[in-house]
Structure formats: structure tokens, C-alpha cells
Amino acid sequence: MNAELRFDPIRLPAECEALRQEVRAFLAQEIAAGTFDPDRPGHGDSHDPAFSRRVGAKGWIGMTWPKKYGGRERSFLERYVVTEEFRVANAPVRLYFVADRQSGPILLKYAPEHVKMDILPRICRGELCFVIGMSEPNSGSDLFAAKAKATKTDGGWKLKGTKIWTSNAHIADYMLGLFRTSAPTKENRRHGLTQFLVDMKTPGITVNPIYQMTGQHDFNEVVFDDAFVPDDHLLGEVDGAWKQATSELAYERSGPERFLETFYVLIELIRALGEQPDVRSAEGLGRLVAQAHTLRRMSVSVAGMLQAGKEPVVEGSLVKDLGTIWEQKLPGRVRELAAFLAPETSNRATLEEQLAFATKVAPKLTIQGGTTEILRGIIARGLGLR
Ligand SMILES: Cc1cc2nc3c(=O)[nH]c(=O)nc-3n(C[C@H](O)[C@H](O)[C@H](O)COP(=O)(O)OP(=O)(O)OC[C@H]3O[C@@H](n4cnc5c(N)ncnc54)[C@H](O)[C@@H]3O)c2cc1C
């Protein structure tokens, strides 16, 4: 057994609660101004350049990063609070969120200084959208089977091949992409991949849309046909990107966004049941709220580990596994609890509309960011079971 696997019970410090009030006031102002409707997720455009810049001006993008790169040197626990409030409000974070969560931290660790000085402040100002270029048509779960190639040329590298399921590629400025620079070795099948910072406006890159079941255009196929990246956009070690990609996943998998994607249906149900729910509904609600609370405690605990400079890959995988299963089942559970609502319940139509949307969103939740089976493999390995 791995004795290191633990979730310390972390309490959010007082400065986090002050920040929470500030974030809520900002979001209330944005809602009042009509920027987005918190009760209608999926109805507005969740990529909003002007909103992103206002969030950047508040100092809430890249907020844990060094000041010299535009960050605010605040804690991961403070970042947790901002993420949580924005997610619960269904605010349009799509444009900057990947950069804030994972691309920025990777650049901080592996990019040359002049690239960091150029790009990180622009992320903090809410000006840049980043995407994750990992999955390929025959390489999703098995990330290390990636075939899209980077070949050395004068002053840089030429990229050829196809990435798929690339969220937001149609609106992106940059991709952090994983490309094959040599064959895997007998000893290490993960060897041979290199990570690059790719400017999405480079000639030779074509972005083809793929539509969700909800009708939304979230992700894409991205085709590289000898697209050039300069040498200084190579990140970290040639052939050694598997180490970088693994630590990136700790950031990707553990945040509150991993269990709050359908949370709005629970809020709407609480509104519908009112102050005096019957015993059956109260019991059902109590169970869901207790589960959400537990997930939150686990996720806060992982934020505490990131703050302590750890790489909680296994703990992050546990949060993602439990969190996505919970948020995936939530619409069905809410539908059951709403079955006996009086026909005249005032927000019934809103709840029905939300349930219809959440039910169509739910299947993707246990696939994005690593499937349930893959996460369980990681967890089993972390526990010393395989
Ligand atoms: C909404 C959404 C957004 C996404 N955004 C991005 C993005 O921005 N960038 C990006 O790079 N990717 C993205 N992805 C891709 C996602 O990471 C992959 O879809 C995921 O890793 C699964 O890969 P796959 O689709 O190739 O399925 P496969 O790997 O073919 O898996 C198919 C099934 O087999 C199971 N399976 C596979 N291998 C094993 C094994 N060893 N043991 C047990 N079971 C196994 C899987 O769990 C799954 O159920 C996104 C996906 C979704 C749904």
C-alpha cells in the first residue's frame, strides 16, 4: 500500500472568505448587467472575450503565479474559491480557463524566460485561449501511442498528423501539444514524445468542428500539415514529455469544475422544493448535499497539496473519478426527486429545461480528462494494487 495517499482535512482560511464575498459581488454585477444568465447554462456563448478581460483585471487569472509574469502570488486555496464561485454561477470561463488551470503552470516550469515574459502576462490579462493537444484518433486513453510527428528542421520543427476532441481549438490562440519525436524504446514505451507550444494561427493548421449531442460546438479535429514551430517553443526535454504530461493531469483532474458541471440542477431543485420539503425529498436532498460536501472537502485538500508544491496525481484522479460519476448521475437523481412536484411549482419549466440539457451533457463527463477505467488504473497503481 502507498502510505502517501491521504486527504488532509484543510479549512479555507479567513482571507478566502473575504475573497469569496468579492467574487460574488463581481458575479452579481455581471449577471445584473446581462453578461450571462446563471440559470440557463449552455444558452449563452461561454467564451466571452470582454468578460475574460474584466476577470483578468480583477487579478483572478494566473492568480498563483509570480508577479513578474502578471500573477498575484496568491494561494491555490484562494484560486479554489474563485473557481468554485465562477462554476456555481455558470460564468463564461471557457476562453481563459485551460490556460489558467494547466497551460500556464506548464509554461512556468518549462518555457524559456523570454517566452514566459511574452505569454504569461497576456494569459493573466484574459487575452489568450489555450487548448490541450493530447488525444488523437487512435490514441486517447493510451496517450503514449500518439503518432502526430514533429520532425527537426532549420530553426525549429515541422508538425504533421491529427489531434482530435480538442476543446476550443476553433477559438484558440495556442495549443500545448504532444508530438512524437522518436520511437518508443523497449524499456520505456512512454519515451519519444515532446511537448510544444503551438501558435494556432501558424500556416498548415486546419481546425474542423465536431458537434456535441447538445448541438454545441465545443471540440474539434485539428490537422497539422507541416506546420512550423520555432525551437524556442519546445517545452522541456526532447522525447521526455511523458513526465510533463503526467504532472499536467494533476492540475486538470482535481478542481471543483470536475463535479460542478451539472450542479445547477441541484440548486434549481432546492428552489423548487422550497423551505418545507416532504420527508422523502429532504432525505434525497440531504444525501446529495452531503456527497457534494465530501467531494468539495477532497478537492480543497488537493488544492492544499498543490499549494504545498506536491503533485497529487492519484488524489486528483480520485476526485475526478468520484466527482464526474456524481455529476453524471445528478440529473437522473434530481429528476426522481422532482417527480412529485406540484404542477404549479413556479420554476418547474426552468428545472425541466435544465434537466433536458444536463441529461445530454452527462455522458461526456466521465470521458473528458481521462475515462473512469483509466483513472481507476492510476488509482490502483497509486495504492500499490497493480
Ligand atoms: C467533452 C470532451 C472534451 C475533450 N477535450 C479534449 C481536449 O481538449 N484535448 C484532448 O487532447 N482530448 C480531449 N478529450 C479527449 C479525451 O481525453 C479522450 O476522449 C479520452 O481520453 C478517451 O480516449 P478515446 O476517446 O480515444 O477512447 P478510448 O481510449 O478508445 O477508450 C474507449 C473505452 O475503452 C476504455 N479503455 C481504454 N483503455 C483501457 C484500459 N487500458 N483499461 C480499461 N479500459 C480501457 C475507456 O475507458 C473507454 O471506456 C475530450 C473528450 C471529451 C469527451
Ligand as a Chemical Component Dictionary entry (heavy atoms), coordinates in Angstrom:
data_LIG
# 
_chem_comp.id                   LIG 
_chem_comp.type                 NON-POLYMER 
_chem_comp.pdbx_formal_charge   0 
_chem_comp.three_letter_code    LIG 
# 
loop_
_chem_comp_atom.comp_id 
_chem_comp_atom.atom_id 
_chem_comp_atom.alt_atom_id 
_chem_comp_atom.type_symbol 
_chem_comp_atom.charge 
_chem_comp_atom.model_Cartn_x 
_chem_comp_atom.model_Cartn_y 
_chem_comp_atom.model_Cartn_z 
_chem_comp_atom.pdbx_ordinal 
LIG C1  C1  C 0 -16.022 16.752 -23.846 1  
LIG C2  C2  C 0 -14.643 16.257 -24.136 2  
LIG C3  C3  C 0 -13.611 17.175 -24.254 3  
LIG C4  C4  C 0 -12.323 16.717 -24.552 4  
LIG N1  N1  N 0 -11.323 17.647 -24.706 5  
LIG C5  C5  C 0 -10.075 17.238 -25.029 6  
LIG C6  C6  C 0 -9.040  18.197 -25.265 7  
LIG O1  O1  O 0 -9.243  19.398 -25.177 8  
LIG N2  N2  N 0 -7.822  17.747 -25.624 9  
LIG C7  C7  C 0 -7.541  16.416 -25.725 10 
LIG O2  O2  O 0 -6.401  16.091 -26.016 11 
LIG N3  N3  N 0 -8.509  15.482 -25.535 12 
LIG C8  C8  C 0 -9.754  15.865 -25.180 13 
LIG N4  N4  N 0 -10.761 14.931 -24.982 14 
LIG C9  C9  C 0 -10.458 13.519 -25.270 15 
LIG C10 C10 C 0 -10.460 12.620 -24.064 16 
LIG O3  O3  O 0 -9.347  12.846 -23.253 17 
LIG C11 C11 C 0 -10.486 11.191 -24.642 18 
LIG O4  O4  O 0 -11.718 11.022 -25.296 19 
LIG C12 C12 C 0 -10.357 10.169 -23.551 20 
LIG O5  O5  O 0 -9.059  10.195 -23.041 21 
LIG C13 C13 C 0 -10.697 8.748  -24.074 22 
LIG O6  O6  O 0 -9.978  8.448  -25.223 23 
LIG P1  P1  P 0 -10.710 7.824  -26.525 24 
LIG O7  O7  O 0 -11.867 8.713  -26.837 25 
LIG O8  O8  O 0 -9.664  7.594  -27.554 26 
LIG O9  O9  O 0 -11.312 6.439  -26.034 27 
LIG P2  P2  P 0 -10.542 5.065  -25.899 28 
LIG O10 O10 O 0 -9.194  5.308  -25.309 29 
LIG O11 O11 O 0 -10.604 4.351  -27.210 30 
LIG O12 O12 O 0 -11.435 4.313  -24.836 31 
LIG C14 C14 C 0 -12.663 3.656  -25.167 32 
LIG C15 C15 C 0 -13.149 2.897  -23.945 33 
LIG O13 O13 O 0 -12.180 1.880  -23.588 34 
LIG C16 C16 C 0 -11.766 2.046  -22.233 35 
LIG N5  N5  N 0 -10.342 1.737  -22.098 36 
LIG C17 C17 C 0 -9.338  2.192  -22.906 37 
LIG N6  N6  N 0 -8.152  1.712  -22.469 38 
LIG C18 C18 C 0 -8.402  0.973  -21.356 39 
LIG C19 C19 C 0 -7.574  0.228  -20.440 40 
LIG N7  N7  N 0 -6.247  0.198  -20.574 41 
LIG N8  N8  N 0 -8.184  -0.405 -19.418 42 
LIG C20 C20 C 0 -9.535  -0.350 -19.252 43 
LIG N9  N9  N 0 -10.366 0.307  -20.103 44 
LIG C21 C21 C 0 -9.815  0.980  -21.128 45 
LIG C22 C22 C 0 -12.020 3.507  -21.896 46 
LIG O14 O14 O 0 -12.211 3.709  -20.511 47 
LIG C23 C23 C 0 -13.290 3.779  -22.701 48 
LIG O15 O15 O 0 -14.422 3.386  -21.975 49 
LIG C24 C24 C 0 -12.061 15.339 -24.688 50 
LIG C25 C25 C 0 -13.117 14.417 -24.564 51 
LIG C26 C26 C 0 -14.385 14.871 -24.282 52 
LIG C27 C27 C 0 -15.484 13.868 -24.143 53 
# 
loop_
_chem_comp_bond.comp_id 
_chem_comp_bond.atom_id_1 
_chem_comp_bond.atom_id_2 
_chem_comp_bond.value_order 
_chem_comp_bond.pdbx_ordinal 
LIG C1  C2  SING 1  
LIG C2  C3  SING 2  
LIG C2  C26 DOUB 3  
LIG C3  C4  DOUB 4  
LIG C4  N1  SING 5  
LIG C4  C24 SING 6  
LIG N1  C5  DOUB 7  
LIG C5  C6  SING 8  
LIG C5  C8  SING 9  
LIG C6  O1  DOUB 10 
LIG C6  N2  SING 11 
LIG N2  C7  SING 12 
LIG C7  O2  DOUB 13 
LIG C7  N3  SING 14 
LIG N3  C8  DOUB 15 
LIG C8  N4  SING 16 
LIG N4  C9  SING 17 
LIG N4  C24 SING 18 
LIG C9  C10 SING 19 
LIG C10 O3  SING 20 
LIG C10 C11 SING 21 
LIG C11 O4  SING 22 
LIG C11 C12 SING 23 
LIG C12 O5  SING 24 
LIG C12 C13 SING 25 
LIG C13 O6  SING 26 
LIG O6  P1  SING 27 
LIG P1  O7  DOUB 28 
LIG P1  O8  SING 29 
LIG P1  O9  SING 30 
LIG O9  P2  SING 31 
LIG P2  O10 DOUB 32 
LIG P2  O11 SING 33 
LIG P2  O12 SING 34 
LIG O12 C14 SING 35 
LIG C14 C15 SING 36 
LIG C15 O13 SING 37 
LIG C15 C23 SING 38 
LIG O13 C16 SING 39 
LIG C16 N5  SING 40 
LIG C16 C22 SING 41 
LIG N5  C17 SING 42 
LIG N5  C21 SING 43 
LIG C17 N6  DOUB 44 
LIG N6  C18 SING 45 
LIG C18 C19 SING 46 
LIG C18 C21 DOUB 47 
LIG C19 N7  SING 48 
LIG C19 N8  DOUB 49 
LIG N8  C20 SING 50 
LIG C20 N9  DOUB 51 
LIG N9  C21 SING 52 
LIG C22 O14 SING 53 
LIG C22 C23 SING 54 
LIG C23 O15 SING 55 
LIG C24 C25 DOUB 56 
LIG C25 C26 SING 57 
LIG C26 C27 SING 58 
# 
